[in-house]
Amino acid sequence: MTVLDRILATKRDEVTRLRRPQTRDLLRKAALNAPPTRDFAAALRRADPHPGLIAEIKRRSPSKGELAPDLDPAELARHYESGGAACLSVLTDIGFFGGSSEDLAAARAACSRPVLRKDFTVTARDVCDARPMGAAGGLLRPPPPPPPHPLRFP
């Protein structure tokens, strides 16, 4: 089993535990009542010829281990903003990357940049969960491609 397989299996287990109707209804209501997002696409478009950069806030990686376990997401967000980052990407996966929804909320509150939730989104619940955190967007992992069809010759 690959690291990616383990992460996705863990995410699916988390979703199963949180699938209770009252939890789903609370998340949906919080997502619908969340304030407007900051415009992620507009932040990446620039009038000058320089590319719009997305700066990442990440505590650890399954392959590299601890990167910045004691980082302050708000302080790093301010540094990225003053350095010219157009948007932020905040890891919110706890188990594999050491992130949290609190990291995303703190980074968003500390700067004016749009924030992308970087996590493994496996259900609509994960999308609803991202909105109350203040995320302007999220990443979706496409499903694996279907197996190739065998060639048939007449």
Stockholm file with secondary structure:
# STOCKHOLM 1.0

chainA/1-154         MTVLDRILATKRDEVTRLRRPQTRDLLRKAALNAPPTRDFAAALRRADPHPGLIAEIKRRSPSKGELAPDLDPAELARHYESGGAACLSVLTDIGFFGGSSEDLAAARAACSRPVLRKDFTVTARDVCDARPMGAAGGLLRPPPPPPPHPLRFP
#=GR chainA/1-154 SS CCHHHHHHHHHHHHHHHTCCHHHHHHHHHHHHHSCCCCCHHHHHCCSSSSCCCEEEECSEETTTEESCTTCCHHHHHHHHHHTTCSEEEEECCSTTTCCCHHHHHHHHHHSSSCEEEEEEECSHHHHHHHHHHTCSEEEECCCCCCCCCCCCCC
#=GC SS_cons         CCHHHHHHHHHHHHHHHTCCHHHHHHHHHHHHHSCCCCCHHHHHCCSSSSCCCEEEECSEETTTEESCTTCCHHHHHHHHHHTTCSEEEEECCSTTTCCCHHHHHHHHHHSSSCEEEEEEECSHHHHHHHHHHTCSEEEECCCCCCCCCCCCCC
//
